[in-house]
Amino acid sequence: MKSSIGVGLIGTGYMGKCHALAWNGVKAVFGDGPRPRLVHLAEVNRDIARQKADEFGFAKATGDWRELIADPDVDVVSVTTPNAFHAEMAIAALEAGKHVWCEKPMAVALADAERMAAAASASGKVAVLGYNYIQNPLIRQIGTILADGTIGAVNHVRLEMDEDFMADPEALLYWKSEASSGYGALDDFGVHPLSLLQVLLGPVTKVFAHLSKPYADRPTKEGTRRAVETFDTASVLFEMGAGISGVMALNRSAWGRKGRIALQIFGSKGTVVYDQERMNELQLYVASDRPTEQGFRTILAAPQHAPYDRFIPAPGHGLGFNDLKIIECHELLKAIGGESARVIDFSTGLVIEKVVHAMYESHRRGAWVVLE
């Protein structure tokens, strides 16, 4: 593998900055693999692109993302634009012979997600999605707990994801309330808990969903009101293999919740509990403990939970969201280098997308939908 790798970044909003921080930090944190060269940055116009390129450390800037993809010095493209643009940009990058790191969800339409997966397969390039929560050292530890049989055979899972960035009924309408962005809470952030299910327990096989809109309309910056076209809440029953049942509740209008992914996994010998708002701890209940000492124990993230040790040499100090993005970037580079990597590639991402669309179809029909 080359000693360095040329990086192109499309989009410089919240997630674009996260990607830039990851590309800047991955070599310093992990020490191995190629050194990223921040080659080219694209934004909606050249002036913004030049400003952000200077801030993030990219050598070149453009107002045309196609110019970035055509750049022969770019080996891998980060796509961090709004959902509706993912398919066109990712497919173009793959067809140009670039590796792709695309933010979730894959695309608004299932057909576009299928085209993305096909393009990745045909290209022979690495194409992964931005599911950084699966990189948390404690999510990895939960996987170990499940594999070791510590809580026995899993029989039920409960998932909640809540945030309050759309809780104010008088907040201005923006693109996440428009149908062009997707269904709403389901594909905007419901894919994150689904990614945890995928890596910890496997695919969902059957769903029954109900979606709702807490607010029928929102004000616009022009002083009018427009109908909300997406669903900010979702309630889902689901089934998995091996007789596992589950419940998932999503809410983008949950006052007081900032970044909550609450995961409870119940087994025949115990329970694991995790909450993303306290992402550096998990709780474990083991039924075989002596009755006088039974109860949930709190496990703090520590150097023993790799790759926490790459960041901090002492337990209990804690990692953050952007640290998970650095870990994800390292896993991407491992995949590009031909190593086994903990990533959700476009093929697995398509499995998650099919679950999302099945949930919407269930809501539309008012019936259970079985995944093929």
Salt bridges, closest charged atoms under 4 A:
ASP32 OD1 - HIS330 NE2 2.79
ASP54 OD1 - ARG50 NH2 2.99
GLU55 OE1 - LYS52 NZ 3.35
ASP64 OD1 - ARG66 NH1 3.87
GLU67 OE1 - ARG46 NH2 3.41
ASP71 OD2 - HIS40 ND1 2.79
ASP71 OD2 - LYS60 NZ 2.64
ASP73 OD2 - LYS60 NZ 3.55
ASP75 OD1 - LYS2 NZ 3.07
ASP75 OD2 - ARG37 NH2 3.65
GLU88 OE2 - ARG66 NH2 3.11
GLU103 OE2 - HIS19 NE2 2.72
GLU103 OE2 - LYS325 NZ 2.70
ASP112 OD1 - ARG115 NH2 2.96
GLU160 OE1 - ARG260 NH1 2.82
ASP162 OD2 - ARG260 NH1 3.40
ASP164 OD2 - LYS258 NZ 2.68
GLU170 OE1 - ARG225 NH1 3.16
GLU178 OE2 - ARG226 NH1 3.19
ASP188 OD1 - LYS176 NZ 3.11
ASP188 OD2 - ARG252 NH1 3.00
ASP217 OD1 - ARG225 NE 2.93
ASP232 OD1 - ARG252 NH2 2.60
ASP275 OD2 - ARG260 NE 3.28
GLU277 OE1 - ARG257 NH1 3.81
GLU281 OE2 - ARG278 NE 3.05
ASP289 OD2 - ARG297 NH2 2.58
GLU293 OE2 - ARG290 NH2 2.40
GLU328 OE1 - LYS325 NZ 2.84
GLU331 OE2 - ARG140 NH2 3.40
GLU331 OE2 - LYS334 NZ 3.43
GLU361 OE2 - ARG364 NH2 2.48
GLU361 OE2 - ARG365 NE 2.99
